[in-house]
Amino acid sequence: MIPAENPLGLDADADRDAAYLIALEHGARPADASFSALPNAQMIEGGGRSLLFLVEPDPFAAWEEVPGRREAAALHSVGLGLLDHLTDARAIDSACLPEPGAAGNP
């Protein structure tokens, strides 16, 4: 599968495994994260077969910054500082999902 856009990380309220299981219970399709920079991440398919990582706060905390990265980014910037929207996917927040068996939820 070749996604149309880069994978997107969604904050999963500090419990990505629970959010992943809830997403699957509600019809999400699992995706393979083994090719990515976060090979142990939980990933599902989003709209248009985009890839959505379910991440805990600061998934890159253990990474070491490459020396000179910030300077190189500033030198080669095209002015895009923030990308607001890629798909119509919604963050999976377990507090926002209806209980299984609730009205309108299988």
Buried (B, 14 or more C-beta within 10 A) or exposed (E): EEBEEEBBBBBBBEEBEBBBBBBEEEEBEEBEBEEBEBEEBBBBBBEEBBBBBBBBEEBEEEEEEEEEEEEEEEEEEEEEEEEEEBBEBEEBEEEEBEEEEEEEEE
